[in-house]
Amino acid sequence: GIDTKLWARALVIGDKKPVAIVVIDNCGITTEIKKRLVAELKSLGITSDRLNVAVTHTHNAPSLVGYAKIVWAGRLTKLQAQHSAEYTTFVITRMRDAIAAALKAREPMTVAWSQGQVAFGGNRRVIRGKSWAGFGFQRSAPVDHSLPVLVAKDGKGNVRAIWTNYACHCTTVGGRNRISGDWAGYANEWIEKYFPGAISLTTIGTGADVGPQPSGNLKIASDHGRAIGDEVKRIIGGKMTAISQQP
């Protein structure tokens, strides 16, 4: 079943040499998938060195071809492998379409950034003595609560695009055999609710050993997403640092 929709969201910045970022709700992609996407974007003038492909790392999305080979080794039926291949092609097409739409929709905007914090990320690698004791919540271990936010506004001052990043795995829901974007998906929903007409991109950066605390169900995932949305709203309502275009 489907708990929440999965998305490919894109942002393109620049005039003569545009830079594109596309974020997909998936656990991970491969270099080969990016190469296939670059081939699809050749006619649009987006080259590999000016393309950032990011994932939200939700564990509740169909697996793409070549990702997590060790996990899936010997476990896929021929039909499952076929479906994975078909879905991978579908995702590449959706990423291409999102970038093409963003490229076409460019207009002069001001860009600014600032940084806040949210606190639901917790180090998940429990150490007892000097040995790993499994996943849990190691309160004394490292975690980065930083929430950098980039915002683009049009000539009328309307917020049109928001990119935010929080270093935490998208594993709130757990091993639920249903489709969802987990907390990052909900974060996008809350941000776009607060800023109608804007596109929201949420990435997870280097999640490393940081997982969402608490975890367990969709309600908690939505709460985590709302925490992101609330902080983004607060940040954009305050003082931000303008970014100028380099020659």
Secondary structure, 3 states (H helix, E strand, C coil): CECCCCCEEEEEECCCCCEEEEEECCCCCCHHHHHHHHHHHHHHCCCHHHEEEEECCCCCCCCCCCCCHHHHCCCCCHHHHHHHHHHHHHHHHHHHHHHHHHHHCCCCCEEEEEEEECCCEEECEEEECCEEEEECCCCCCCCCCEEEEEEEECCCCCEEEEEEECCCCCCCCCCCCCECCHHHHHHHHHHHHHCCCCEEEEECCCCCCEEECCCCCHHHHHHHHHHHHHHHHHHHCCCCEEECCCC
